[in-house]
Amino acid sequence: MAGKTIAMDADFARWYSQEFMDDGAVREVRWKAVVAMAAGADYWRVEVLARLAFAAKDPGGHKNENLASAYETVVGALQSGGQDFDPAKSARELQVLAAAALVRLFATSADAALAVTTASFRGLREPALPMQLATLAGRALANLTARHHARPDIASLNFEAPEIDYDSEAEVAEGETALTTEEELNALRDAANEALATIANKQNAVTQALVRRTLLGEEELQMLWWLVGGHSVTQDCPFAKIAAAAQPFILANELGRMTNASPGPATIRALLAKAGVRSKGVSVRDAANAVDLDWARKVSGSPAVSPLTTPLHFALEKRAEIGDDAAWQAGWAALTGLAMDLSLPADQLAELFYREHLFLRVSS
C-alpha cells in the first residue's frame, strides 16, 4: 500500500548506529530509503547495490547505459529524504545502505542472494561491513530453495464458493419504478462481480501453484534424464569425454539451462559430482582456457557480464574478446581483484558458474 510505514528492522538500526553517530532522525530517513530501494529493485539495481556493497572500483559502470542509469537511480534513492550525506563519509554510508538493501531483498529475491554469493567468490572477496553479507546470502539461498521446491498442500488449493452479498429492498417489491429497478440491478451486478473476482483470484492462485509445481517437476525430470544419460547436450559426447578442466563450466551451464526456478535445487553440487565433476582443484585460468573459444564467446555474450558478480563468465568474455589463452589473464585479474592462478575445488567452481548463469539469465 502506498505510503505505508514499515517498522525499522532491529538489525538495520544496530548496523547503522554502529557505523554512524546519529540522533535517530537521520537513521529513520535512511531506513525509509532502503525500504523504497529494495521495493523497486530489478536486475540492474541489484548489480549496482552489489557493486556499492563490495566497494567496486566502477560502481556506475559508465560503459553500460543500463548500469549507469541504475546507478543514478540507486544513489538518488539512498540519498533521498531531505538529509544530506556528509561528504566525508558518503562513500561508506552508501556502502552500508546498499548492503542493507540487499539484506532486505534476500527474503524474496533470489537474484540479490545470487549476486552476493557470486561476488563473494567463496569468501575470497569479503567487504568490511557491519554484517556478514555473504553468510546471510547463503542462508537466504537455502531458504528460498526450500520454499520454492516445497510440495503444495493439497488442502490449501481448495476454496469454497463465495456467497453473493445482496438483499432486495422491501419497498422495491411493493412498488417498483424504473429508477429503483435500475439501482437494484446495479447493486446485484456489483455483488456478483465481487464474488466472481474472488473466485478468479483464488483460481489464479491455484493455477499459479500448479504451473509452478509442473515446471519444477519438469526441471527435476530433465536433470534426472541428463544425469542418467551421461551425455553432454552442447558437446555431443559423454561427460567423461569432456576435458576435466572444462567440465565445471560446461556441465554447470547445461544444468543452468535446465533450471526453471531460480535459485535451483539444493542438490546442484551433488548432481555435478555425480556427472563427474570432482573435488580436485581447478584454476579459473585453466577452466576458461579449456573450453572451445566459440562456446566461450556464446556463453559470455550477455551485456550484463560483470567483473564483480559474474567473474567466471567475465573470464570467458575476456578470453573470447582477446582470442589468446594468456593475454586475457592480467586484465581479468586487475578488474576482478582475483589472482590469475586462483584455484578452487572443481565442484565449487562449477556451482559458482551455475549461480552466475542463473543471475545473468534474469538480465535478458
DOPABA-177752 format. One record per residue (C-alpha): chain; x, y, z; residue in three letters. Coordinates in nm, 4 decimals. Each point is the difference from the previous one (the first is absolute). Layout:
N
<kette=A	x=X	y=Y	z=Z	rest=ala>
...
This chain:
364
<kette=A	x=0.0000	y=0.0000	z=0.0000	rest=met>
<kette=A	x=0.1382	y=0.3400	z=-0.0974	rest=ala>
<kette=A	x=0.1168	y=0.2052	z=0.2945	rest=gly>
<kette=A	x=0.0000	y=-0.2932	z=0.2402	rest=lys>
<kette=A	x=0.2650	y=0.0360	z=0.2702	rest=thr>
<kette=A	x=0.2139	y=-0.3070	z=0.0614	rest=ile>
<kette=A	x=0.1460	y=-0.0312	z=0.3480	rest=ala>
<kette=A	x=0.3760	y=0.0280	z=0.0071	rest=met>
<kette=A	x=0.1811	y=-0.3321	z=0.0049	rest=asp>
<kette=A	x=0.1967	y=-0.0466	z=0.3234	rest=ala>
<kette=A	x=0.3046	y=-0.1256	z=-0.1889	rest=asp>
<kette=A	x=0.0037	y=0.3089	z=-0.2202	rest=phe>
<kette=A	x=-0.0229	y=0.2264	z=0.3060	rest=ala>
<kette=A	x=0.2962	y=-0.1803	z=0.1557	rest=arg>
<kette=A	x=0.2085	y=0.0031	z=-0.3200	rest=trp>
<kette=A	x=-0.0612	y=0.3668	z=-0.0697	rest=tyr>
<kette=A	x=0.0619	y=0.1128	z=0.3588	rest=ser>
<kette=A	x=0.3164	y=-0.2068	z=0.0119	rest=gln>
<kette=A	x=0.1392	y=0.1833	z=-0.3021	rest=glu>
<kette=A	x=-0.1378	y=0.3539	z=0.0352	rest=phe>
<kette=A	x=-0.0837	y=0.2252	z=0.2914	rest=met>
<kette=A	x=-0.3523	y=0.1301	z=-0.0493	rest=asp>
<kette=A	x=-0.2938	y=0.1312	z=0.1972	rest=asp>
<kette=A	x=-0.2482	y=-0.2500	z=-0.1391	rest=gly>
<kette=A	x=-0.1593	y=0.2358	z=-0.2507	rest=ala>
<kette=A	x=0.2667	y=-0.0624	z=-0.2648	rest=val>
<kette=A	x=-0.0142	y=-0.3722	z=0.0640	rest=arg>
<kette=A	x=-0.3763	y=0.0001	z=-0.0560	rest=glu>
<kette=A	x=0.0433	y=0.1842	z=-0.3303	rest=val>
<kette=A	x=0.2669	y=-0.2462	z=-0.1126	rest=arg>
<kette=A	x=-0.2206	y=-0.2938	z=0.0943	rest=trp>
<kette=A	x=-0.2860	y=0.1323	z=-0.2124	rest=lys>
<kette=A	x=0.2438	y=0.0422	z=-0.2894	rest=ala>
<kette=A	x=0.1183	y=-0.3593	z=0.0381	rest=val>
<kette=A	x=-0.3589	y=-0.1291	z=0.0030	rest=val>
<kette=A	x=-0.0891	y=0.2009	z=-0.3094	rest=ala>
<kette=A	x=0.3134	y=-0.1121	z=-0.1849	rest=met>
<kette=A	x=-0.0606	y=-0.3677	z=0.0778	rest=ala>
<kette=A	x=-0.3647	y=0.0245	z=-0.1069	rest=ala>
<kette=A	x=0.0868	y=0.1093	z=-0.3536	rest=gly>
<kette=A	x=0.3221	y=-0.1932	z=-0.0592	rest=ala>
<kette=A	x=0.0460	y=-0.1754	z=-0.3344	rest=asp>
<kette=A	x=0.3047	y=-0.1837	z=-0.1395	rest=tyr>
<kette=A	x=0.2018	y=0.3136	z=-0.0759	rest=trp>
<kette=A	x=-0.0719	y=0.1595	z=0.3347	rest=arg>
<kette=A	x=0.1024	y=-0.3183	z=0.1787	rest=val>
<kette=A	x=0.3272	y=0.0098	z=-0.1955	rest=glu>
<kette=A	x=0.0578	y=0.3603	z=0.1084	rest=val>
<kette=A	x=-0.0860	y=-0.0797	z=0.3622	rest=leu>
<kette=A	x=0.2519	y=-0.2860	z=-0.0080	rest=ala>
<kette=A	x=0.2678	y=0.2258	z=-0.1499	rest=arg>
<kette=A	x=-0.0578	y=0.2611	z=0.2682	rest=leu>
<kette=A	x=-0.0060	y=-0.2588	z=0.2802	rest=ala>
<kette=A	x=0.3245	y=-0.1605	z=-0.1200	rest=phe>
<kette=A	x=0.1588	y=0.3418	z=-0.0628	rest=ala>
<kette=A	x=0.0665	y=-0.0802	z=-0.3675	rest=ala>
<kette=A	x=0.2275	y=0.2339	z=-0.1939	rest=lys>
<kette=A	x=-0.2677	y=0.0971	z=-0.2529	rest=asp>
<kette=A	x=-0.3423	y=-0.0296	z=0.1677	rest=pro>
<kette=A	x=-0.1651	y=0.2060	z=-0.2717	rest=gly>
<kette=A	x=0.1281	y=-0.2066	z=-0.2907	rest=gly>
<kette=A	x=-0.0034	y=0.3053	z=-0.2267	rest=his>
<kette=A	x=0.0635	y=-0.2071	z=-0.3139	rest=lys>
<kette=A	x=-0.3369	y=-0.1706	z=0.0503	rest=asn>
<kette=A	x=-0.3047	y=0.2263	z=-0.0356	rest=glu>
<kette=A	x=-0.2266	y=-0.2289	z=0.2039	rest=asn>
<kette=A	x=0.2509	y=-0.0131	z=0.2834	rest=leu>
<kette=A	x=0.0705	y=0.3733	z=-0.0074	rest=ala>
<kette=A	x=-0.3719	y=0.0779	z=0.0149	rest=ser>
<kette=A	x=-0.0534	y=-0.2472	z=0.2833	rest=ala>
<kette=A	x=0.2914	y=0.1548	z=0.1904	rest=tyr>
<kette=A	x=-0.1571	y=0.3452	z=-0.0153	rest=glu>
<kette=A	x=-0.3324	y=-0.1432	z=0.1170	rest=thr>
<kette=A	x=0.1516	y=-0.1961	z=0.2880	rest=val>
<kette=A	x=0.2210	y=0.2798	z=0.1289	rest=val>
<kette=A	x=-0.2804	y=0.2533	z=-0.0373	rest=gly>
<kette=A	x=-0.2393	y=-0.2228	z=0.1941	rest=ala>
<kette=A	x=0.2449	y=-0.0742	z=0.2806	rest=leu>
<kette=A	x=0.0830	y=0.3716	z=0.0337	rest=gln>
<kette=A	x=-0.3649	y=0.1060	z=0.0024	rest=ser>
<kette=A	x=-0.2043	y=0.1199	z=0.2954	rest=gly>
<kette=A	x=0.1303	y=0.3494	z=0.0624	rest=gly>
<kette=A	x=0.3052	y=-0.1096	z=0.1987	rest=gln>
<kette=A	x=0.3176	y=0.0760	z=-0.1941	rest=asp>
<kette=A	x=0.2935	y=-0.2388	z=0.0139	rest=phe>
<kette=A	x=0.3126	y=0.1173	z=0.1787	rest=asp>
<kette=A	x=0.2572	y=0.0247	z=-0.2836	rest=pro>
<kette=A	x=0.2679	y=-0.1406	z=0.2288	rest=ala>
<kette=A	x=-0.1868	y=-0.3261	z=0.0495	rest=lys>
<kette=A	x=-0.2363	y=-0.0167	z=-0.2980	rest=ser>
<kette=A	x=0.1751	y=-0.2960	z=-0.1684	rest=ala>
<kette=A	x=-0.0103	y=-0.2030	z=0.3216	rest=arg>
<kette=A	x=-0.3624	y=0.0894	z=0.0634	rest=glu>
<kette=A	x=-0.0988	y=-0.1024	z=-0.3521	rest=leu>
<kette=A	x=0.1853	y=-0.3283	z=0.0481	rest=gln>
<kette=A	x=-0.1800	y=-0.0837	z=0.3242	rest=val>
<kette=A	x=-0.3410	y=0.1064	z=-0.1322	rest=leu>
<kette=A	x=0.0482	y=-0.2030	z=-0.3197	rest=ala>
<kette=A	x=0.0892	y=-0.3055	z=0.2068	rest=ala>
<kette=A	x=-0.3078	y=0.0555	z=0.2178	rest=ala>
<kette=A	x=-0.2200	y=0.0220	z=-0.3099	rest=ala>
<kette=A	x=0.1430	y=-0.3304	z=-0.1249	rest=leu>
<kette=A	x=-0.0683	y=-0.1654	z=0.3358	rest=val>
<kette=A	x=-0.3581	y=0.1232	z=-0.0150	rest=arg>
<kette=A	x=-0.0314	y=-0.1507	z=-0.3496	rest=leu>
<kette=A	x=0.1332	y=-0.3386	z=0.1111	rest=phe>
<kette=A	x=-0.3378	y=-0.1050	z=0.1390	rest=ala>
<kette=A	x=-0.1685	y=0.0099	z=-0.3398	rest=thr>
<kette=A	x=0.2620	y=0.0475	z=-0.2712	rest=ser>
<kette=A	x=0.2193	y=-0.2862	z=-0.1134	rest=ala>
<kette=A	x=0.1796	y=0.2469	z=-0.2268	rest=asp>
<kette=A	x=0.1310	y=0.2058	z=0.2924	rest=ala>
<kette=A	x=0.1202	y=-0.3082	z=0.1863	rest=ala>
<kette=A	x=0.1610	y=-0.1399	z=-0.3155	rest=leu>
<kette=A	x=0.1774	y=0.3293	z=-0.0727	rest=ala>
<kette=A	x=0.1570	y=0.0130	z=0.3454	rest=val>
<kette=A	x=0.0915	y=-0.3703	z=-0.0060	rest=thr>
<kette=A	x=0.1774	y=0.0217	z=-0.3335	rest=thr>
<kette=A	x=0.1642	y=0.3331	z=0.0835	rest=ala>
<kette=A	x=0.1351	y=-0.1432	z=0.3242	rest=ser>
<kette=A	x=0.1643	y=-0.2815	z=-0.1983	rest=phe>
<kette=A	x=0.0098	y=-0.2533	z=0.2821	rest=arg>
<kette=A	x=0.1052	y=0.2670	z=0.2500	rest=gly>
<kette=A	x=0.3020	y=0.1190	z=-0.1966	rest=leu>
<kette=A	x=-0.1644	y=0.3420	z=-0.0380	rest=arg>
<kette=A	x=-0.1520	y=0.1053	z=0.3317	rest=glu>
<kette=A	x=-0.0860	y=0.3704	z=0.0465	rest=pro>
<kette=A	x=0.0525	y=0.1635	z=0.3379	rest=ala>
<kette=A	x=-0.3607	y=0.0441	z=0.1118	rest=leu>
<kette=A	x=-0.1901	y=-0.0084	z=0.3306	rest=pro>
<kette=A	x=-0.1694	y=-0.3207	z=-0.1173	rest=met>
<kette=A	x=0.1259	y=-0.3305	z=-0.1477	rest=gln>
<kette=A	x=-0.1532	y=0.0663	z=-0.3400	rest=leu>
<kette=A	x=0.1093	y=-0.3207	z=-0.1770	rest=ala>
<kette=A	x=-0.1109	y=-0.2173	z=0.2934	rest=thr>
<kette=A	x=-0.3443	y=0.1608	z=-0.0013	rest=leu>
<kette=A	x=-0.0216	y=-0.0503	z=-0.3773	rest=ala>
<kette=A	x=0.0856	y=-0.3691	z=0.0358	rest=gly>
<kette=A	x=-0.2717	y=-0.0486	z=0.2594	rest=arg>
<kette=A	x=-0.2461	y=0.1837	z=-0.2207	rest=ala>
<kette=A	x=0.0767	y=-0.2256	z=-0.2972	rest=leu>
<kette=A	x=-0.0567	y=-0.3083	z=0.2149	rest=ala>
<kette=A	x=-0.3323	y=0.1378	z=0.1274	rest=asn>
<kette=A	x=-0.1178	y=0.1066	z=-0.3459	rest=leu>
<kette=A	x=0.0924	y=-0.3390	z=-0.1444	rest=thr>
<kette=A	x=-0.1935	y=-0.1826	z=0.2701	rest=ala>
<kette=A	x=-0.3003	y=0.2305	z=-0.0427	rest=arg>
<kette=A	x=-0.0080	y=-0.0192	z=-0.3799	rest=his>
<kette=A	x=0.0310	y=-0.3773	z=-0.0101	rest=his>
<kette=A	x=-0.2504	y=-0.0780	z=0.2759	rest=ala>
<kette=A	x=-0.2945	y=-0.2114	z=-0.1163	rest=arg>
<kette=A	x=-0.3289	y=0.1906	z=0.0274	rest=pro>
<kette=A	x=-0.2494	y=-0.1009	z=0.2659	rest=asp>
<kette=A	x=-0.2943	y=-0.1393	z=-0.1965	rest=ile>
<kette=A	x=-0.2468	y=0.1242	z=0.2608	rest=ala>
<kette=A	x=0.1212	y=0.3569	z=-0.0533	rest=ser>
<kette=A	x=-0.0983	y=-0.0220	z=-0.3671	rest=leu>
<kette=A	x=-0.3687	y=-0.0507	z=0.0824	rest=asn>
<kette=A	x=-0.2265	y=0.2991	z=0.0536	rest=phe>
<kette=A	x=-0.3683	y=0.0444	z=0.0662	rest=glu>
<kette=A	x=-0.2257	y=0.1850	z=-0.2415	rest=ala>
<kette=A	x=-0.0704	y=0.3502	z=0.1352	rest=pro>
<kette=A	x=-0.3528	y=0.1112	z=0.0787	rest=glu>
<kette=A	x=-0.1487	y=0.2947	z=-0.1872	rest=ile>
<kette=A	x=-0.0559	y=0.2688	z=0.2600	rest=asp>
<kette=A	x=-0.3257	y=0.1489	z=-0.1239	rest=tyr>
<kette=A	x=-0.3473	y=0.0568	z=0.1443	rest=asp>
<kette=A	x=-0.2899	y=0.1642	z=-0.1852	rest=ser>
<kette=A	x=-0.1469	y=0.3095	z=0.1606	rest=glu>
<kette=A	x=-0.3511	y=-0.0641	z=0.1359	rest=ala>
<kette=A	x=-0.1531	y=0.3124	z=-0.1537	rest=glu>
<kette=A	x=0.1106	y=-0.1102	z=-0.3452	rest=val>
<kette=A	x=-0.2104	y=-0.3118	z=0.0220	rest=ala>
<kette=A	x=-0.3045	y=0.2079	z=0.0979	rest=glu>
<kette=A	x=0.0162	y=0.2546	z=-0.2780	rest=gly>
<kette=A	x=0.2780	y=-0.0159	z=-0.2556	rest=glu>
<kette=A	x=0.0960	y=0.2942	z=-0.2138	rest=thr>
<kette=A	x=0.2459	y=0.0178	z=-0.2864	rest=ala>
<kette=A	x=0.2491	y=0.1831	z=0.2215	rest=leu>
<kette=A	x=-0.0143	y=-0.2385	z=0.2950	rest=thr>
<kette=A	x=0.0144	y=-0.3004	z=-0.2297	rest=thr>
<kette=A	x=0.3165	y=0.1354	z=-0.1637	rest=glu>
<kette=A	x=0.1588	y=0.0649	z=0.3395	rest=glu>
<kette=A	x=-0.0833	y=-0.3498	z=0.1180	rest=glu>
<kette=A	x=0.1397	y=-0.1574	z=-0.3153	rest=leu>
<kette=A	x=0.3183	y=0.2044	z=0.0336	rest=asn>
<kette=A	x=0.0403	y=-0.1099	z=0.3609	rest=ala>
<kette=A	x=-0.0553	y=-0.3623	z=-0.1001	rest=leu>
<kette=A	x=0.2529	y=0.0365	z=-0.2828	rest=arg>
<kette=A	x=0.2624	y=0.1476	z=0.2348	rest=asp>
<kette=A	x=-0.0529	y=-0.2768	z=0.2557	rest=ala>
<kette=A	x=0.0274	y=-0.2667	z=-0.2706	rest=ala>
<kette=A	x=0.3154	y=0.1600	z=-0.1434	rest=asn>
<kette=A	x=0.1598	y=0.0067	z=0.3439	rest=glu>
<kette=A	x=-0.0764	y=-0.3691	z=0.0489	rest=ala>
<kette=A	x=0.1367	y=-0.0845	z=-0.3461	rest=leu>
<kette=A	x=0.3174	y=0.1996	z=0.0704	rest=ala>
<kette=A	x=0.0502	y=-0.2001	z=0.3195	rest=thr>
<kette=A	x=-0.0376	y=-0.3262	z=-0.1926	rest=ile>
<kette=A	x=0.2349	y=0.1178	z=-0.2746	rest=ala>
<kette=A	x=0.2704	y=0.1111	z=0.2458	rest=asn>
<kette=A	x=-0.0113	y=-0.3278	z=0.1896	rest=lys>
<kette=A	x=-0.0059	y=-0.2029	z=-0.3208	rest=gln>
<kette=A	x=0.2978	y=0.1946	z=-0.1337	rest=asn>
<kette=A	x=0.1925	y=-0.0738	z=0.3186	rest=ala>
<kette=A	x=-0.0746	y=-0.3712	z=-0.0394	rest=val>
<kette=A	x=0.0980	y=0.0071	z=-0.3677	rest=thr>
<kette=A	x=0.3278	y=0.1758	z=0.0784	rest=gln>
<kette=A	x=0.0838	y=-0.2546	z=0.2693	rest=ala>
<kette=A	x=-0.0728	y=-0.2903	z=-0.2363	rest=leu>
<kette=A	x=0.1957	y=0.1553	z=-0.2873	rest=val>
<kette=A	x=0.2965	y=0.0589	z=0.2288	rest=arg>
<kette=A	x=-0.0173	y=-0.3576	z=0.1246	rest=arg>
<kette=A	x=-0.0165	y=-0.1241	z=-0.3610	rest=thr>
<kette=A	x=0.3055	y=0.2065	z=-0.0952	rest=leu>
<kette=A	x=0.1939	y=-0.1286	z=0.2990	rest=leu>
<kette=A	x=-0.0990	y=-0.3550	z=-0.0855	rest=gly>
<kette=A	x=0.1160	y=0.0528	z=-0.3584	rest=glu>
<kette=A	x=0.3259	y=0.1474	z=0.1299	rest=glu>
<kette=A	x=0.0633	y=-0.3015	z=0.2231	rest=glu>
<kette=A	x=-0.0873	y=-0.2426	z=-0.2799	rest=leu>
<kette=A	x=0.2301	y=0.1671	z=-0.2537	rest=gln>
<kette=A	x=0.2877	y=0.0085	z=0.2468	rest=met>
<kette=A	x=-0.0559	y=-0.3661	z=0.0843	rest=leu>
<kette=A	x=-0.0022	y=-0.1095	z=-0.3655	rest=trp>
<kette=A	x=0.3084	y=0.2119	z=-0.0639	rest=trp>
<kette=A	x=0.1802	y=-0.1641	z=0.2882	rest=leu>
<kette=A	x=-0.1122	y=-0.3537	z=-0.0855	rest=val>
<kette=A	x=0.0918	y=0.0467	z=-0.3645	rest=gly>
<kette=A	x=0.3415	y=0.1380	z=0.0885	rest=gly>
<kette=A	x=0.0152	y=0.1824	z=-0.3324	rest=his>
<kette=A	x=0.0883	y=0.3675	z=-0.0511	rest=ser>
<kette=A	x=-0.2609	y=0.1847	z=-0.2042	rest=val>
<kette=A	x=0.2300	y=0.2797	z=-0.1157	rest=thr>
<kette=A	x=0.3101	y=-0.2129	z=-0.0611	rest=gln>
<kette=A	x=-0.1851	y=-0.3030	z=-0.1407	rest=asp>
<kette=A	x=0.2170	y=-0.2459	z=0.1892	rest=cys>
<kette=A	x=-0.0008	y=-0.1940	z=0.3277	rest=pro>
<kette=A	x=0.0849	y=0.2017	z=0.3108	rest=phe>
<kette=A	x=0.3229	y=-0.1951	z=0.0425	rest=ala>
<kette=A	x=0.1249	y=0.1124	z=-0.3427	rest=lys>
<kette=A	x=-0.0049	y=0.3677	z=0.1027	rest=ile>
<kette=A	x=0.3381	y=0.1284	z=0.1168	rest=ala>
<kette=A	x=0.0115	y=-0.0005	z=0.3811	rest=ala>
<kette=A	x=0.0836	y=0.3716	z=0.0155	rest=ala>
<kette=A	x=-0.2940	y=0.0859	z=-0.2274	rest=ala>
<kette=A	x=-0.2580	y=-0.2107	z=0.1860	rest=gln>
<kette=A	x=-0.0796	y=0.2568	z=0.2745	rest=pro>
<kette=A	x=-0.1092	y=0.2616	z=-0.2538	rest=phe>
<kette=A	x=-0.1627	y=-0.2220	z=-0.2627	rest=ile>
<kette=A	x=-0.2000	y=-0.2232	z=0.2328	rest=leu>
<kette=A	x=-0.1041	y=0.2872	z=0.2270	rest=ala>
<kette=A	x=-0.1221	y=0.1910	z=-0.3047	rest=asn>
<kette=A	x=-0.2095	y=-0.2946	z=-0.1135	rest=glu>
<kette=A	x=-0.1578	y=-0.0362	z=0.3434	rest=leu>
<kette=A	x=-0.0686	y=0.3730	z=0.0025	rest=gly>
<kette=A	x=-0.1822	y=-0.0233	z=-0.3318	rest=arg>
<kette=A	x=-0.2253	y=-0.2700	z=0.1472	rest=met>
<kette=A	x=-0.0834	y=0.2027	z=0.3111	rest=thr>
<kette=A	x=-0.3508	y=0.1473	z=-0.0094	rest=asn>
<kette=A	x=-0.0149	y=0.1652	z=0.3426	rest=ala>
<kette=A	x=0.2893	y=0.1956	z=0.1491	rest=ser>
<kette=A	x=0.2006	y=-0.0702	z=0.2167	rest=pro>
<kette=A	x=-0.0359	y=-0.3624	z=-0.1116	rest=gly>
<kette=A	x=-0.0080	y=-0.3204	z=0.2055	rest=pro>
<kette=A	x=0.2122	y=-0.0463	z=0.3098	rest=ala>
<kette=A	x=0.1709	y=-0.3036	z=-0.1550	rest=thr>
<kette=A	x=0.1870	y=0.1835	z=-0.2782	rest=ile>
<kette=A	x=0.3476	y=-0.0819	z=0.1295	rest=arg>
<kette=A	x=-0.0997	y=-0.3636	z=0.0519	rest=ala>
<kette=A	x=-0.1326	y=-0.0173	z=-0.3569	rest=leu>
<kette=A	x=0.3228	y=0.1499	z=-0.1307	rest=leu>
<kette=A	x=0.2059	y=-0.2485	z=0.2011	rest=ala>
<kette=A	x=-0.2127	y=-0.2872	z=-0.1305	rest=lys>
<kette=A	x=0.0618	y=0.1285	z=-0.3536	rest=ala>
<kette=A	x=0.3739	y=-0.0299	z=0.0616	rest=gly>
<kette=A	x=0.1025	y=0.3427	z=0.1298	rest=val>
<kette=A	x=0.2278	y=-0.0978	z=0.2864	rest=arg>
<kette=A	x=0.1452	y=0.1923	z=0.2925	rest=ser>
<kette=A	x=0.3474	y=0.0229	z=-0.1506	rest=lys>
<kette=A	x=0.1197	y=0.3598	z=-0.0297	rest=gly>
<kette=A	x=-0.0366	y=0.1843	z=-0.3326	rest=val>
<kette=A	x=0.1246	y=0.3522	z=-0.0679	rest=ser>
<kette=A	x=-0.2216	y=0.2622	z=-0.1601	rest=val>
<kette=A	x=0.2684	y=0.0442	z=-0.2638	rest=arg>
<kette=A	x=0.0049	y=-0.3676	z=-0.0956	rest=asp>
<kette=A	x=-0.3796	y=-0.0312	z=0.0003	rest=ala>
<kette=A	x=-0.0436	y=0.3072	z=-0.2224	rest=ala>
<kette=A	x=0.2709	y=-0.1163	z=-0.2412	rest=asn>
<kette=A	x=-0.1291	y=-0.3568	z=-0.0175	rest=ala>
<kette=A	x=-0.3299	y=0.0807	z=-0.1692	rest=val>
<kette=A	x=-0.0429	y=0.0626	z=-0.3713	rest=asp>
<kette=A	x=0.0393	y=0.3672	z=-0.0937	rest=leu>
<kette=A	x=-0.3335	y=0.0133	z=-0.1837	rest=asp>
<kette=A	x=-0.1746	y=-0.1544	z=0.3003	rest=trp>
<kette=A	x=0.1671	y=0.2553	z=0.2279	rest=ala>
<kette=A	x=-0.1143	y=0.2843	z=-0.2248	rest=arg>
<kette=A	x=-0.3583	y=-0.1257	z=-0.0114	rest=lys>
<kette=A	x=-0.0304	y=-0.0642	z=0.3737	rest=val>
<kette=A	x=0.1470	y=0.3383	z=0.0956	rest=ser>
<kette=A	x=-0.1923	y=0.2015	z=-0.2586	rest=gly>
<kette=A	x=-0.2336	y=0.1774	z=0.2436	rest=ser>
<kette=A	x=0.0600	y=0.3758	z=0.0402	rest=pro>
<kette=A	x=-0.0602	y=-0.0534	z=0.3719	rest=ala>
<kette=A	x=0.3194	y=-0.2037	z=0.0547	rest=val>
<kette=A	x=0.1741	y=0.1628	z=0.2947	rest=ser>
<kette=A	x=0.3490	y=-0.0227	z=0.1539	rest=pro>
<kette=A	x=-0.1628	y=0.0106	z=0.3434	rest=leu>
<kette=A	x=-0.3087	y=-0.2224	z=-0.0066	rest=thr>
<kette=A	x=0.0921	y=-0.2304	z=-0.2912	rest=thr>
<kette=A	x=0.3821	y=-0.0210	z=0.0044	rest=pro>
<kette=A	x=0.0069	y=-0.3478	z=-0.1593	rest=leu>
<kette=A	x=-0.2116	y=0.1087	z=-0.2961	rest=his>
<kette=A	x=0.2150	y=0.3118	z=-0.0106	rest=phe>
<kette=A	x=0.3075	y=-0.2226	z=-0.0382	rest=ala>
<kette=A	x=-0.1630	y=-0.1637	z=-0.3031	rest=leu>
<kette=A	x=-0.0959	y=0.3391	z=-0.1382	rest=glu>
<kette=A	x=0.3568	y=0.1329	z=0.0296	rest=lys>
<kette=A	x=0.1481	y=-0.3124	z=-0.1577	rest=arg>
<kette=A	x=-0.2510	y=0.0081	z=-0.2873	rest=ala>
<kette=A	x=0.0568	y=0.3727	z=-0.0478	rest=glu>
<kette=A	x=0.3790	y=-0.0287	z=-0.0182	rest=ile>
<kette=A	x=0.0124	y=-0.3444	z=-0.1623	rest=gly>
<kette=A	x=0.3144	y=-0.1049	z=0.1830	rest=asp>
<kette=A	x=0.0371	y=-0.2450	z=0.2883	rest=asp>
<kette=A	x=0.2524	y=0.2154	z=0.1881	rest=ala>
<kette=A	x=-0.0624	y=0.3638	z=-0.0879	rest=ala>
<kette=A	x=-0.3421	y=0.0226	z=0.1683	rest=trp>
<kette=A	x=0.1170	y=-0.0994	z=0.3467	rest=gln>
<kette=A	x=0.1686	y=0.3192	z=0.1224	rest=ala>
<kette=A	x=-0.2978	y=0.2172	z=-0.0949	rest=gly>
<kette=A	x=-0.2414	y=-0.2402	z=0.1649	rest=trp>
<kette=A	x=0.2015	y=-0.0048	z=0.3227	rest=ala>
<kette=A	x=0.0250	y=0.3798	z=0.0084	rest=ala>
<kette=A	x=-0.3732	y=0.0512	z=-0.0471	rest=leu>
<kette=A	x=-0.1210	y=-0.2777	z=0.2299	rest=thr>
<kette=A	x=0.2609	y=0.0326	z=0.2727	rest=gly>
<kette=A	x=0.0495	y=-0.3782	z=-0.0089	rest=leu>
<kette=A	x=0.3295	y=-0.1802	z=-0.0556	rest=ala>
<kette=A	x=0.0729	y=-0.1352	z=-0.3487	rest=met>
<kette=A	x=0.0977	y=-0.3409	z=0.1381	rest=asp>
<kette=A	x=-0.2983	y=-0.0179	z=0.2352	rest=leu>
<kette=A	x=-0.1064	y=-0.3628	z=0.0479	rest=ser>
<kette=A	x=-0.3158	y=-0.1466	z=0.1518	rest=leu>
<kette=A	x=-0.1340	y=-0.3546	z=0.0341	rest=pro>
<kette=A	x=-0.1645	y=-0.0808	z=-0.3341	rest=ala>
<kette=A	x=-0.3448	y=-0.0550	z=0.1514	rest=asp>
<kette=A	x=0.0112	y=0.3390	z=0.1755	rest=gln>
<kette=A	x=0.1156	y=0.1702	z=-0.3196	rest=leu>
<kette=A	x=-0.2863	y=-0.1668	z=-0.1882	rest=ala>
<kette=A	x=-0.2553	y=0.1062	z=0.2606	rest=glu>
<kette=A	x=0.1189	y=0.3610	z=-0.0241	rest=leu>
<kette=A	x=-0.0288	y=-0.0102	z=-0.3797	rest=phe>
<kette=A	x=-0.3516	y=-0.1425	z=0.0352	rest=tyr>
<kette=A	x=-0.0976	y=0.2818	z=0.2385	rest=arg>
<kette=A	x=0.1426	y=0.2582	z=-0.2395	rest=glu>
<kette=A	x=-0.2009	y=-0.1503	z=-0.2858	rest=his>
<kette=A	x=-0.3248	y=0.0345	z=0.1969	rest=leu>
<kette=A	x=0.0793	y=0.3597	z=0.0957	rest=phe>
<kette=A	x=0.0840	y=0.0980	z=-0.3576	rest=leu>
<kette=A	x=-0.3152	y=-0.1641	z=-0.1335	rest=arg>
<kette=A	x=-0.2296	y=0.2563	z=0.1604	rest=val>
<kette=A	x=0.1782	y=0.2906	z=-0.1714	rest=ser>
<kette=A	x=-0.1326	y=-0.0972	z=-0.3435	rest=ser>
